[in-house]
Amino acid sequence: MKKYTLVGVGLLVLPFLANAQGTVGGLLTLVGTILTSLVPIAIGLAVVLFLFGVVKYVAAGDDEGGRADARQLMIWGIVALFVMVSVWGLVELLGTTVGVTPGGTGTVPTLPPVP
């Protein structure tokens, strides 16, 4: 079984080895692109979780246990939304304070010449 696992992992890694001449900047750009596309998906999942909790709450009717479970789903959906949007805002605030803009190029400070 180990042999087949190693072969499978090797086949999955092979395309990355073929593209090994890429730069670190290219890898960072790829990671940034992936993370940028995952943020809206995560926020959407939190909204769906909240709305699912609302539907379960309405559908529970007089069942206290069902309403309590639905209430927990709604609370966790709101907490997830709050945390994601807060972190997003803090990163934006930090970037604005430091002077870093998304997609911009930064300037690297240099040392003054020695007289």
JOKANOR-V57602 format. One record per backbone hydrogen bond with DSSP energy under -0.5 kcal/mol. CO is the residue of the C=O (numbers start at 1). NH is the residue of the N-H. If there is no record, write none. Layout:
# JOKANOR-V57602
CO&NH  CO&NH
This chain:
# JOKANOR-V57602
1&5  2&6  3&7  4&8  5&9  6&10  7&11  8&12  9&13  10&14  11&15  13&16  13&17  14&18  15&19  17&20  19&22  23&27  24&28  25&29  26&30  27&31  28&32  29&33  30&34  31&35  32&36  33&37  34&38  35&39  36&40  37&41  38&42  39&43  40&44  41&45  42&46  43&47  44&48  45&49  46&50  47&51  48&52  49&53  50&54  51&55  52&56  53&57  54&58  55&59  56&60  57&61  58&61  60&63  62&64  63&67  64&68  65&69  66&70  67&71  68&72  69&73  70&74  71&75  72&76  73&77  74&78  75&79  76&80  77&81  78&82  79&83  80&84  81&85  82&86  83&87  84&88  85&89  86&90  87&91  88&92  89&93  90&94  91&95  92&96  93&97  94&98  95&99  95&100  99&101  101&104  107&109
